[in-house]
Each structure stands twice: as C-alpha cells, then as structure tokens.
C-alpha cells in the first residue's frame, strides 16, 4: 500500500467519522472506486483509534467525568453527573454491540459492503435526517438525557451498522427526533461514539493483532496520526457550524454522492 493511498484513507476516515456522511461507507467504497485492494481490517482499526483520540481530546472534560463516574457507578452511585453519564453511555452502547455480533456471526457485515447498499443508505437515511431536522423541535439539552432516550439513541446507532447510513448521522437523527438541539444532540452522539469505537476496535484488534507485522504496524501508526488530525478538524468545524446552520449541507452531499454511487453500481 502506497503512502499516498494510506494518507487518503486516514484523511477520509478522520473527516467523515464525525460528520453525518458515513465513514464506513466511504472506506468501503474507496477500493471499488480506485481499483485498489481493500485496505484490510488492520488499517480500519488504526484509523478508528485515531478518531477515538480526536473525540476524547475534544470532549475531554466530559470524558474525564464519565471515566471517573464509571468507578463511582460500580460502588452504586447513580446520582453524580459523571456516574449518570457513564451509565447512559453504557446503556446506549448495548444495542450496537448485540446487533454487531449478530452481523459478524452471520457474515452479513461483509455482505452489506457493496456500492448498492451504501448508495441507497446514503440517500434514504440522508433524507430522513433532513426531514427530522426540519420538523423536530429543539427543546431538550444535554442535561435532559435520560435512560429511555439513551435506549432509543442506542437503537438508532445499531441501525448505523448498515454501511452508508453513518453512525453519527443516525444518532444525530435519533437525538433530533427526540427533540434535542442540534449542538447538544451532536455532542451526545459524539460521546456515544467513544465506547462504540472502543468495542468495535477491540473486537477487530484481537482478530488482526496476530497477523500484524512491522510494516503493518508502521502503516497503522501513520494512519492513526492523520485520522486523529483530520477527525479533530472535522469535529471543530461541525460543532461550530451547528451554532448557525442546520444539517442540510451534509444531506445535500449525501444525496449527490448516493446518486453517483447508485449510477456506478447499476451501470
């Protein structure tokens, strides 16, 4: 794998992981569109580690609160802010773990990595995000997040395992449908990505660690660094833009990309 292609993969993952445009969809379609071999799971794990570092750094105060809150949660404390955040993140992660294991054991995770699936997911779920974002009220804030909402957003996140649907896009759609403001809904969605990335990265990491060599480790390190930088940039831009604009620009991008992918797939 050339350095240029490796950097391209890292930048695409970093820029699209937190934007509602589907990072997995972009990574799955890139080899098809470029004629290159699939980058493999080791690089997928590496770029996800990079974006994990980006979201942890950006929301460091909340991450630190949830981290120490987790240990307070083990002692039975569910009232402090950190313990409650940790509990809600755990609850919101359960559906995606269950659904992910089902897809993995049945082999459907690989079967769905096609341009047709990605294209239709880009279109359908992009239009759903637009409709919900335009119609739903903006009444709830981060402090209103509760167990029923965590369960519902967790289910939305589980559906996002369909390539092209976008994990951030689906959880943001769920947050907006529940009435959260754009900025607070996006923040909750980003925090939800942390345990999800850790869970998926651990699962894939165990599978590929035994086959990794020195060159693969070097490629992974390079990919992780660049996906971290790109992810941090994407987070800063999106969270700032959401203070003044809606999700419509991302929906427009998804619409034209989806149409393009379907045209390529069916012709």
C-alpha positions in Angstrom: 0.0 0.0 0.0 1.5 3.3 -1.1 1.9 6.2 1.4 -0.4 8.4 -0.7 -3.2 5.8 -0.5 -2.6 5.3 3.2 -2.9 9.0 3.9 -6.0 9.2 1.7 -7.7 6.5 3.8 -6.7 8.2 7.0 -8.0 11.6 5.9 -11.3 10.2 4.7 -11.8 8.3 7.9 -10.9 11.3 10.0 -13.1 13.8 8.1 -16.1 11.6 7.8 -16.2 9.7 11.2 -18.0 12.6 13.0 -19.8 14.2 10.1 -23.2 12.6 9.3 -22.0 11.3 5.9 -20.8 7.7 6.9 -17.1 7.0 7.3 -17.6 3.2 6.9 -19.4 3.8 3.6 -16.5 5.9 2.3 -13.9 3.4 3.4 -15.9 0.5 1.8 -16.4 2.2 -1.5 -12.9 3.7 -1.9 -11.2 0.4 -3.1 -14.0 -0.1 -5.5 -13.7 3.4 -7.0 -9.9 3.4 -7.1 -9.3 -0.1 -8.2 -7.0 -0.7 -5.1 -7.2 -3.7 -2.9 -9.2 -3.4 0.3 -7.1 -1.8 2.9 -7.9 -4.6 5.4 -9.1 -4.6 9.0 -5.7 -3.6 10.5 -5.9 -0.2 8.8 -9.5 0.1 9.7 -8.7 -0.4 13.4 -5.8 2.1 13.2 -7.9 4.9 11.7 -10.6 4.3 14.2 -8.1 4.6 17.0 -7.0 7.9 15.6 -10.6 9.3 15.5 -11.1 7.9 19.0 -8.3 10.0 20.2 -9.8 13.1 18.5 -13.2 12.8 20.1 -11.7 12.1 23.6 -9.5 15.2 23.3 -12.3 17.5 22.0 -14.7 16.4 24.8 -12.0 15.8 27.4 -14.0 17.3 30.3 -17.0 15.1 29.7 -14.8 12.0 29.0 -12.9 12.6 32.3 -16.2 13.0 34.2 -17.6 9.7 32.7 -14.4 7.8 33.3 -14.2 8.6 37.0 -18.0 8.3 37.1 -17.8 4.7 35.9 -15.9 3.7 39.0 -18.4 5.6 41.2 -21.1 3.7 39.3 -19.5 0.4 40.4 -20.0 1.5 44.0 -23.7 2.0 43.4 -23.6 5.8 42.9 -26.0 6.8 40.1 -26.7 10.3 41.2 -23.5 12.2 40.4 -23.2 13.7 37.0 -20.2 11.6 36.0 -21.8 8.3 37.1 -25.0 9.1 35.4 -23.2 10.0 32.1 -21.2 6.7 32.3 -24.4 4.7 32.9 -26.2 6.4 29.9 -23.2 5.7 27.6 -23.1 2.1 28.6 -26.9 1.7 28.0 -26.7 3.4 24.6 -23.8 1.1 23.6 -25.6 -2.2 24.3 -27.8 -2.3 21.2 -24.9 -1.8 18.8 -22.8 -4.5 20.4 -25.7 -7.0 20.2 -26.5 -6.1 16.6 -22.8 -6.0 15.6 -22.3 -9.5 17.0 -25.3 -10.8 15.0 -23.9 -9.3 11.8 -20.5 -10.7 12.5 -21.6 -14.2 13.3 -24.0 -14.4 10.3 -21.5 -12.8 7.8 -23.9 -10.1 6.9 -21.3 -7.4 7.8 -19.2 -8.3 4.8 -22.2 -9.0 2.5 -23.5 -5.4 3.0 -20.3 -3.8 2.0 -21.5 -3.0 -1.6 -22.0 0.1 -3.6 -25.7 -0.5 -3.9 -26.2 -0.8 -0.2 -24.0 2.2 0.5 -25.7 4.3 -2.2 -29.3 3.5 -1.0 -28.3 4.1 2.6 -26.7 7.4 1.8 -30.0 8.5 0.1 -32.6 7.1 2.4 -31.0 8.0 5.7 -29.8 11.3 4.5 -33.3 12.3 3.5 -34.5 11.0 6.9 -32.0 13.2 8.7 -33.2 16.2 6.7 -36.9 15.6 7.4 -36.4 15.0 11.2 -34.0 18.0 11.5 -36.6 20.3 9.8 -39.6 19.0 11.7 -38.4 18.2 15.2 -38.4 20.8 18.0 -35.2 22.0 19.7 -36.3 21.8 23.3 -34.0 19.3 25.0 -30.4 19.9 26.1 -27.6 17.6 27.2 -28.8 17.7 30.9 -32.1 16.2 29.8 -30.6 13.0 28.5 -32.1 10.0 30.3 -32.3 6.3 30.2 -35.3 6.0 27.8 -33.6 8.4 25.4 -30.3 6.5 25.7 -32.0 3.3 24.7 -33.7 4.9 21.7 -30.5 6.6 20.5 -28.7 3.3 21.1 -31.1 1.6 18.7 -30.5 4.3 16.1 -26.8 3.7 16.5 -27.3 0.0 16.0 -29.1 0.6 12.7 -26.0 2.6 11.6 -24.1 -0.6 11.2 -25.6 -0.7 7.7 -22.8 0.7 5.5 -23.6 4.2 4.2 -26.1 5.1 7.0 -23.5 6.9 9.1 -23.1 6.3 12.9 -23.0 10.0 13.7 -25.8 10.7 11.2 -28.1 8.0 12.7 -27.5 9.0 16.3 -27.9 12.7 15.5 -31.2 11.8 13.7 -32.3 10.0 16.8 -31.4 12.9 19.0 -33.2 15.4 16.8 -36.3 13.2 16.7 -36.3 13.2 20.5 -36.2 17.0 20.5 -32.6 17.8 21.3 -31.0 20.9 20.0 -28.6 20.4 17.1 -25.5 21.2 19.2 -26.4 19.2 22.2 -27.7 16.3 20.1 -24.5 16.2 18.2 -22.5 16.3 21.4 -24.3 13.3 22.9 -23.9 11.5 19.5 -20.1 12.1 19.6 -19.8 11.0 23.2 -21.7 7.8 22.3 -19.1 7.1 19.6 -16.3 6.6 22.3 -17.5 3.3 23.8 -18.7 2.1 20.4 -15.3 2.7 18.8 -13.6 1.1 21.7 -15.9 -2.0 21.5 -15.5 -2.4 17.7 -11.8 -1.6 17.7 -11.2 -4.2 20.4 -13.1 -6.9 18.5 -11.2 -6.2 15.3 -7.9 -5.7 17.1 -8.0 -9.1 18.6 -8.6 -10.7 15.2 -5.8 -8.9 13.3 -3.1 -8.5 16.0 -1.7 -12.0 15.5 -1.2 -11.3 11.8 0.4 -7.9 12.1 4.0 -7.3 11.1 6.4 -4.4 11.4 5.4 -2.8 8.2 1.7 -3.1 9.0 2.4 -1.5 12.4 4.1 1.4 10.8 1.3 1.9 8.3 -1.2 1.7 11.1 0.7 4.3 13.2 0.8 6.7 10.2 -2.9 6.2 9.5 -3.8 6.7 13.2 -1.9 10.0 13.4 -3.5 11.5 10.3 -7.0 10.3 11.1 -6.6 11.9 14.5 -5.7 15.3 13.0 -8.5 15.1 10.4 -11.0 14.0 12.9 -10.2 16.8 15.3 -10.6 19.3 12.5 -13.9 17.8 11.4 -15.2 18.0 15.0 -14.2 21.6 15.4 -15.8 22.7 12.1 -19.1 20.8 12.6 -19.7 21.8 16.2 -19.0 25.4 15.3 -21.2 25.4 12.2 -24.1 23.8 14.0 -24.4 27.0 16.0 -25.6 28.8 12.9 -26.7 26.3 10.3 -28.7 23.1 10.0 -27.6 19.6 8.7 -28.9 20.4 5.2 -25.4 20.8 3.6 -24.4 17.3 4.7 -27.8 16.0 3.4 -27.1 17.6 0.0 -23.7 16.0 -0.1 -25.2 12.6 0.8 -27.8 13.0 -1.9 -25.4 13.6 -4.7 -22.9 11.0 -3.5 -25.7 8.4 -3.2 -27.0 9.1 -6.7 -23.4 8.8 -8.0 -22.8 5.5 -6.3 -26.1 4.1 -7.5 -25.4 5.1 -11.0 -22.0 3.4 -10.8 -23.4 0.3 -9.2 -26.3 -0.2 -11.7 -24.4 0.7 -14.8 
